[in-house]
Each structure stands twice: as C-alpha cells, then as structure tokens.
C-alpha cells in the first residue's frame, strides 16, 4: 500500500476544524462537503458513539458514490461530532 502522503484524499466535510487537523498532518486533500441529511434517529443507536460512527460513514459514502470522486479519490474521510451530557 502506498504511504498516506501519496493517496488522493477527499474530506467529506467543510468543517474548518477538520480541515485544520488534516493540514496539521501535512496531508494534501480536497474538500467536498457531504450533503447527507443528518436525520438518523438517535433512538436507533444504543450509544452515542454508534450514532456518530454511522453519521460519519454515511457522509463518506454519500461523497464516495459521486462519479467524479470514484475516479479521483483513493480515500474519503467522513466525520461527525456529538456532545454527550451525563
């Protein structure tokens, strides 16, 4: 497998913080924000981590399915954040 620095990376988010994190890692990447509607039901997931993981996965899949991404990206990164109050 090629080193990560050689991969064509797409970030499926327009989050300034996520862009900053990837830049801090000295990675070259393209930003293509996901249009996945964040309407998953929280009650379908036993813990918040599962909800966040599914949202991130769906965001990445939405972008990865686009024809222009299928031919130009090696990896699509999706992410999500949740705040939990105990």
N, C-alpha and C positions, 0 to 999 in steps of 0.2 A: 504494500500500500504506500502511496506517496505521502511525504510529510504534509502536515496540515497546511503549511505555508504554500504548497503547490495546488491545493484544492480550490476549486471555484465555489466560493461560499456565498449563499444568499441568506440574509437576515430577514425573516418574515415579520418584521416589526419596524415601526418608525420611532420607537422609544429612544429618546436622546440618551438615556442611561445605558441601554443595551448597546447602542452604537459606541458610546464611550468605552464600555467594557471591552468590546472587540478591538477597538483602536488601541487600547492599553496593551492588548496582547500582540500588537503589531501585525494583525491579520488584514489582508485585503478582502473586501467583501462588497456586495451590492445590497442595497436596502430595497426590498419590495414588500411593502406592508400588506398584511393579510386582510381580507375582507370577511373572514369567518365571523358570523354573528355570535357573540358570546352570550348565548341564551340557554346553555346547558342548565338543567335543573340541579341545584345543589343537593337536593334530597336523593338523587340517583347515586351519590358517591358517599361511601361510609366515612371518609376522612378528607379534609381539605386538600391534602397532598394529591389525592387521586383526581380531584376536580381540576386542580391546576395542571397536572400532567396531561389530562385529556384535552383541556383547552389549548395547551401548547402544541400537542400533537395535531389537533385539528387545524390550528393556524398554519403549521408547517405543511400539512397535507394540502390545504387549500392553495397555497403558493406553489408547491411542488407539482401539482397537477396542471398548472398552466403550461401550454405548449412551449412558450419562449423560455421557461425555466427548465423544462425537461431536457432541452437541448443545450443549455448553457451552464448548468449548476451540477456540482458534484455532491454538495450537501446543502440542505435547507435547515436553518435553525429557527425553531418556534419557541416562544417562551410566554409565560404568564406569571402573574403575581397575585397573591391573596394575603390578606391580613386576617389573622385569627385572634379573637379575644377570648381568653379563658376565664 
